[in-house]
Amino acid sequence: MLFVHIGNILGGMSTVPVHKGALISVGEAAVIMGCTTGRVRQMLRSGLLKGEKVNQRAWVVYRKSAESNSEKPLGVGRPRVPQ
């Protein structure tokens, strides 16, 4: 078990126990999920994907969350309005 320091909302640091390989980069999550890094960050901000903000710019993603989101079929484009 590893202990990882992550930034919290108040700007301080928290120590969180994680298993090795449990946290991945935004780029790795994008590859697993088959989407862009921008979409991964959007999903992190909205809470659709679980991860932690490391500092003001960087995120780490929980591997299990990325893997579970990769199994969902992705809709392409905007949903159509029934006519």
C-alpha positions as CSV (number, residue, x, y, z in Angstrom):
1,M,0.0,0.0,0.0
2,L,1.3,3.4,-0.9
3,F,0.4,6.8,0.6
4,V,0.0,9.6,-1.9
5,H,-0.1,13.3,-1.1
6,I,-2.8,15.1,-2.9
7,G,-3.9,18.7,-2.7
8,N,-7.3,19.4,-1.1
9,I,-9.8,22.1,-1.7
10,L,-8.3,24.4,1.0
11,G,-4.9,24.3,-0.7
12,G,-3.3,22.0,1.9
13,M,-2.1,18.5,1.4
14,S,-3.8,15.3,2.3
15,T,-2.3,11.8,2.5
16,V,-4.5,9.1,0.9
17,P,-3.6,5.4,1.0
18,V,-3.8,3.8,-2.5
19,H,-2.7,0.5,-4.1
20,K,0.2,0.7,-6.6
21,G,-1.3,1.2,-10.0
22,A,-4.6,2.5,-8.7
23,L,-3.9,6.0,-9.9
24,I,-3.2,6.8,-13.5
25,S,-2.6,10.0,-15.5
26,V,-5.3,11.8,-17.6
27,G,-3.5,10.6,-20.7
28,E,-3.6,6.9,-19.6
29,A,-7.3,7.3,-18.7
30,A,-8.1,8.8,-22.2
31,V,-6.4,5.8,-23.9
32,I,-8.4,3.3,-21.7
33,M,-11.6,5.1,-22.3
34,G,-11.1,5.8,-26.0
35,C,-11.6,9.6,-25.7
36,T,-9.6,12.8,-25.5
37,T,-7.7,14.1,-22.5
38,G,-10.1,17.2,-22.6
39,R,-13.1,14.9,-22.2
40,V,-11.4,13.1,-19.3
41,R,-10.9,16.4,-17.5
42,Q,-14.5,17.4,-18.2
43,M,-15.7,14.2,-16.7
44,L,-13.5,14.7,-13.7
45,R,-14.8,18.2,-13.1
46,S,-18.5,17.1,-13.4
47,G,-18.0,14.0,-11.2
48,L,-18.7,11.4,-13.9
49,L,-15.2,10.1,-13.5
50,K,-13.5,9.6,-10.1
51,G,-10.1,11.1,-9.5
52,E,-8.1,13.6,-7.4
53,K,-6.8,17.0,-8.3
54,V,-3.0,17.0,-7.5
55,N,-2.5,20.8,-7.9
56,Q,-4.2,23.6,-9.7
57,R,-3.7,22.0,-13.1
58,A,-3.1,18.3,-12.8
59,W,-5.4,15.4,-12.1
60,V,-4.9,11.7,-11.3
61,V,-7.6,9.2,-12.2
62,Y,-8.7,6.1,-10.4
63,R,-7.9,3.2,-12.8
64,K,-11.1,1.3,-11.9
65,S,-13.2,4.4,-12.6
66,A,-11.6,4.8,-16.1
67,E,-12.0,1.1,-16.8
68,S,-15.7,1.1,-15.8
69,N,-16.4,4.1,-18.0
70,S,-14.7,2.5,-20.9
71,E,-17.3,-0.3,-21.0
72,K,-20.2,2.2,-21.5
73,P,-21.0,2.8,-25.2
74,L,-20.3,6.3,-26.1
75,G,-22.9,8.3,-28.0
76,V,-21.5,10.4,-30.8
77,G,-22.6,14.0,-31.2
78,R,-25.6,15.8,-29.9
79,P,-28.7,13.8,-29.1
80,R,-31.4,14.2,-31.8
81,V,-34.6,16.0,-31.0
82,P,-37.7,13.9,-32.1
83,Q,-39.6,15.7,-34.9
